[in-house]
Amino acid sequence: MARTTYDELLDAGVHFGHLTRKWDPKMSQYIFMERNGIHIIDLNKTLTKVEEAAAAIKQIVKSGRKVLFVATKKQAKDIVADYAKTVNMPFITERWLGGMLTNFATVRKSIKKMSNIDKLTKDGTYSNLSKKERLMIQRERIKLETLLGGISDLNRLPAALFLIDVKKEHIAVSEALKLNIPTFAMVDTNSDPSNIDFPIPANDDATKSISLITGIIIKAIEEGLDERKREKEDEAEKEAAVAKAKADAPEAVTPDRGENGKRARNKATATTAEVAEAAAETGTEPAEGE
């Protein structure tokens, strides 16, 4: 089943590009026509590309890795943040700090600092500080939460990036290129799609368009998470079945070399002696094998 339809893309205004004088020639393959000085995106290409991106991102999530959502433009930040929270994925919606990927160890220190402030408030140390110190710590906490709150659970580099407006997020794209991290992005007619692994030609300014494309990617992530969960459950059931089979199988009979074996040997010796004694009394030889 298709993840979206031509009509849905049309209704969301995904086909509206930028003014023709602001276009990037590398986007020519995704442009259908020009109308009233505006480039119109080929929605057939959009349908194909969004399917490819959704299928690829689903496999990444299915393998247990994280996708970082990046959208710092005003009309996209709230939409992306809400969507990313539904699937527990990291997101950046305020400002991309230079070196967020290439200098990830330093960013992790800032995140750790934020968690240390939270510990101060929980263990009572915060209340023992002066009013001025509490105010300073509180301001720093708010600042860190604003910039890094969306990646507080990100303990290692993400497996992929999903971006809205690659022209605005060019620093994130360049860092991902240096680290060979796959990039998925909505690419408008004024952007360069050559540096994006999975470009989705679409209007990256309209909220409806952003919501539709991001929603498709989120559904693909949900599918990947569900499949991963089912695979884990199946593996757990198989392991439980194997363990049960081993427990129910009869134990192999082994020679008894303990006390029971000693008693059996003593009994056999006593039986042989009794046969010999009976033979002596009757004057006959015991039969061979007795």
C-alpha positions in Angstrom: 0.0 0.0 0.0 1.3 3.5 -0.9 2.3 5.7 2.0 0.6 8.7 0.4 -1.3 9.7 -2.8 -0.9 12.3 -5.5 -4.1 14.1 -4.2 -2.8 14.3 -0.7 0.5 15.8 -1.9 -1.5 18.3 -4.0 -3.8 19.3 -1.2 -0.8 19.9 1.1 0.8 22.2 -1.4 3.9 20.0 -1.7 4.3 21.0 -5.4 4.9 24.7 -4.8 8.6 25.6 -5.2 10.4 28.9 -4.9 10.6 31.8 -7.4 12.3 30.9 -10.6 15.1 33.4 -10.0 16.0 31.7 -6.7 16.2 28.1 -8.1 19.2 25.8 -7.9 19.9 24.2 -11.3 20.7 20.9 -9.6 17.0 20.6 -8.8 16.0 20.7 -12.5 15.3 16.9 -12.6 12.6 17.4 -9.9 10.9 20.4 -11.5 7.8 19.8 -13.6 7.1 23.3 -14.9 7.1 27.0 -14.3 3.9 28.9 -13.5 3.6 32.7 -12.7 7.3 32.9 -11.9 7.2 29.9 -9.5 8.7 26.5 -10.1 6.3 23.6 -9.8 7.7 20.3 -8.3 7.0 17.1 -10.1 4.8 15.2 -7.6 5.5 11.8 -9.4 9.1 12.2 -8.4 8.1 13.2 -4.9 6.0 10.1 -4.5 8.9 7.9 -5.7 11.4 9.6 -3.4 9.3 9.6 -0.3 8.7 5.9 -0.7 12.4 5.2 -1.1 13.2 7.4 2.0 10.5 5.8 4.1 11.7 2.2 3.3 15.3 3.0 4.0 14.6 4.8 7.3 12.4 1.9 8.4 15.3 -0.5 8.0 17.6 1.8 10.0 15.1 1.9 12.9 14.4 -1.8 12.7 18.1 -2.4 13.4 17.7 -0.6 16.7 19.4 2.7 15.8 18.3 6.3 16.2 17.3 9.0 13.6 18.0 12.6 14.5 15.4 15.1 13.3 16.7 18.6 12.5 14.3 21.5 11.9 15.2 25.0 13.2 13.0 27.1 10.9 10.0 28.7 12.6 7.2 26.9 10.7 8.7 23.4 11.1 10.1 23.3 14.7 6.9 22.6 16.6 5.7 20.0 14.0 8.9 18.1 14.0 9.4 18.2 17.8 5.8 16.8 18.4 6.3 14.0 15.8 9.7 13.0 17.1 8.5 12.7 20.6 5.8 10.2 19.6 8.4 7.7 18.5 11.0 8.7 21.1 13.5 10.0 18.6 16.1 12.8 19.2 15.5 16.2 17.7 17.1 19.6 17.3 14.6 22.5 16.8 16.2 25.6 18.2 19.7 26.0 16.9 22.3 23.7 15.4 25.5 24.0 17.5 28.6 23.8 15.4 30.3 20.5 16.1 27.2 18.8 17.4 28.2 15.6 15.5 31.9 16.1 14.8 32.5 17.1 18.4 29.9 14.9 20.0 32.0 14.2 23.1 31.8 17.9 24.1 28.1 18.0 23.5 27.7 15.0 25.7 29.5 16.9 28.5 26.9 19.6 28.3 24.0 17.1 28.4 25.7 15.5 31.5 25.9 19.0 33.1 22.1 19.3 32.6 21.5 16.0 34.3 23.8 17.0 37.2 21.7 20.1 37.7 18.6 17.9 37.9 20.4 15.8 40.6 21.1 18.9 42.6 17.4 19.7 42.8 16.5 16.2 43.8 19.0 15.6 46.6 18.3 18.9 48.3 21.7 20.6 47.5 19.9 23.1 45.3 17.9 24.5 48.3 21.1 25.1 50.3 22.5 27.5 47.7 22.1 31.2 47.8 19.4 32.9 45.9 21.8 34.3 43.3 23.5 30.9 42.7 20.1 29.2 42.3 19.0 31.8 39.8 22.2 31.3 37.8 21.9 27.6 37.8 18.2 27.8 36.8 19.0 30.1 33.8 21.8 27.7 32.7 19.4 24.8 33.0 16.8 26.5 30.8 19.4 27.4 28.2 20.7 23.8 28.0 17.2 22.4 27.9 16.3 24.7 25.0 19.3 23.8 23.0 19.9 20.1 24.0 16.7 18.9 25.6 15.7 17.0 22.4 18.9 15.0 22.4 19.2 14.3 26.2 18.8 10.6 25.6 21.2 10.4 22.7 24.2 8.5 24.0 26.0 8.0 20.7 26.0 9.4 17.2 22.7 8.9 15.3 22.5 6.5 12.5 20.8 9.0 10.2 19.5 12.6 10.0 16.1 13.8 8.7 16.2 17.5 7.9 13.8 20.2 6.8 15.4 22.8 4.5 18.9 21.6 3.7 19.9 25.2 2.8 19.2 26.4 6.3 20.7 23.3 7.9 23.8 23.2 5.7 26.2 22.9 8.8 24.3 19.7 9.9 24.6 18.4 6.3 28.3 19.0 6.1 29.0 17.4 9.5 26.9 14.3 8.5 29.0 14.1 5.3 32.3 14.1 7.2 31.0 11.3 9.4 29.3 9.3 6.6 26.0 9.5 8.3 23.1 9.0 5.8 20.8 12.1 5.3 17.1 12.3 4.5 15.7 15.7 3.7 12.9 17.7 2.3 14.5 19.6 -0.6 12.9 22.7 -2.2 13.7 24.1 -5.6 16.2 26.6 -4.1 18.4 23.9 -2.5 21.2 21.6 -3.6 20.1 17.9 -3.4 23.5 16.4 -4.5 24.8 16.1 -0.9 21.6 14.4 0.4 21.4 10.6 0.3 17.6 10.5 0.2 16.3 13.8 -1.1 12.5 14.3 -1.1 11.6 17.1 -3.5 8.9 19.1 -1.6 7.8 22.5 -0.4 9.7 23.0 2.8 8.0 26.3 3.8 4.3 25.3 4.1 3.3 23.7 7.4 0.9 21.3 5.7 3.6 20.1 3.4 6.1 19.7 6.3 3.5 17.9 8.4 2.5 15.5 5.6 6.1 14.4 4.6 7.3 14.2 8.3 4.2 12.2 9.1 5.1 9.7 6.4 8.6 9.3 7.8 7.2 8.9 11.3 4.8 6.1 10.2 7.8 4.3 8.6 9.7 4.6 11.9 6.7 3.2 13.8 6.5 0.2 11.4 10.3 -0.4 12.0 9.9 -0.2 15.7 6.9 -2.6 15.7 8.7 -5.1 13.5 11.7 -5.0 15.8 9.5 -5.6 18.8 7.8 -8.6 17.1 11.2 -10.1 16.1 12.4 -9.8 19.7 9.2 -11.5 21.0 9.6 -14.3 18.5 13.2 -14.9 19.5 12.2 -14.9 23.2 9.5 -17.5 22.4 11.9 -19.7 20.5 14.5 -19.6 23.3 11.8 -20.4 25.8 10.6 -23.4 23.7 14.2 -24.7 23.3 14.7 -24.4 27.1 11.4 -26.2 27.8 12.3 -29.0 25.4 15.7 -29.5 27.1 14.0 -29.6 30.5 11.4 -32.1 29.4 13.8 -34.5 27.6 14.7 -37.7 29.6 18.1 -37.8 31.1 20.6 -40.2 29.4 21.3 -43.4 31.5 24.9 -43.4 32.7 26.8 -46.2 34.5 26.3 -45.8 38.2 29.8 -45.6 39.7 28.6 -44.5 43.2 27.2 -46.3 46.2 24.4 -47.9 44.2 26.9 -49.5 41.8 28.9 -50.8 44.7 25.8 -52.5 46.2 24.9 -54.1 42.8 28.5 -55.6 42.5 28.3 -56.9 46.1 24.9 -58.6 45.4 26.2 -60.2 42.2 29.3 -61.7 44.2 27.0 -63.0 46.9 24.7 -64.8 44.3 27.8 -66.5 42.7 29.0 -67.8 46.1 25.5 -69.2 46.9 25.4 -71.2 43.6 28.9 -72.7 44.3 27.9 -73.7 47.8 24.8 -75.5 46.6 26.7 -77.3 43.9 29.2 -78.6 46.5 26.5 -80.0 48.6 24.9 -82.0 45.7 28.2 -83.0 44.2 27.5 -81.4 40.9 29.4 -78.7 39.0 27.7 -75.4 38.5 26.4 -74.7 35.0 28.6 -72.5 32.9 27.4 -69.0 33.0 26.0 -69.2 36.5 
